Amino acid sequence: MNSNEIKEWIYTLEKGKFIEKMVASKALKKISESTPEVLVPHYPAFLKILADKNVKVAWATFFMLTPMAVFKPEMAYEHLGLFAQIADGDSVIARDQYVKILTELAKHTAYKETCITLLLDEVLKAPVNQLPSYAKSAASVVGQGYAGSLIDLISSRLPDVADYPPKTKKLLQLIRQLNKL
């Protein structure tokens, strides 16, 4: 896909009718999954679209921005507040993307402490369905310094998943792994 086609999809996201915006977001999501690097020059436009009054458009746009943590980590870090605001809405998908961004940014020394703190907060308030996934994401980057905090946090959430044996099993496995750090 060439840059002009991408610009047309972005224009549709900005100015189109809702259904057109959803079609554009699906097309751009496919690009973001296959060749996310081609969207890097368009990140400023996507950031503006996040302010769309229709939250579904903002949520859909979040997919295009998740690779920002890989390609432009400083830009992603600069916009964490905006990402957190969107993730705190009703969309589990937006929260999933936010956790992916935090996990990727936590691999950078400059952002590690802030992002791990935010990741631990996401584990704390994660819906039961997302709890094992978010805990696993946090475990992948916490290191020895934060392992104890994550173990305590996961342990405090075990009663929430007591009725879901597979989730309990996953969390207990994570605790065992973290204890080995």
KAUR-V426187 format. One record per run of one state. SS is the DSSP state (h for helix, s for strand, l for the rest). FROM is the first residue (numbers start at 1). LEN is the number of residues. If there is no record, write none. Layout:
ss:SS from:FROM len:LEN
ss:SS from:FROM len:LEN
//
This chain:
ss:l from:1 len:2
ss:h from:3 len:13
ss:l from:16 len:2
ss:h from:18 len:17
ss:l from:35 len:1
ss:h from:36 len:14
ss:l from:50 len:5
ss:h from:55 len:12
ss:l from:67 len:1
ss:h from:68 len:4
ss:l from:72 len:1
ss:h from:73 len:6
ss:l from:79 len:1
ss:h from:80 len:8
ss:l from:88 len:4
ss:h from:92 len:14
ss:l from:106 len:3
ss:h from:109 len:17
ss:l from:126 len:2
ss:h from:128 len:12
ss:l from:140 len:3
ss:h from:143 len:19
ss:l from:162 len:3
ss:h from:165 len:15
ss:l from:180 len:2
//
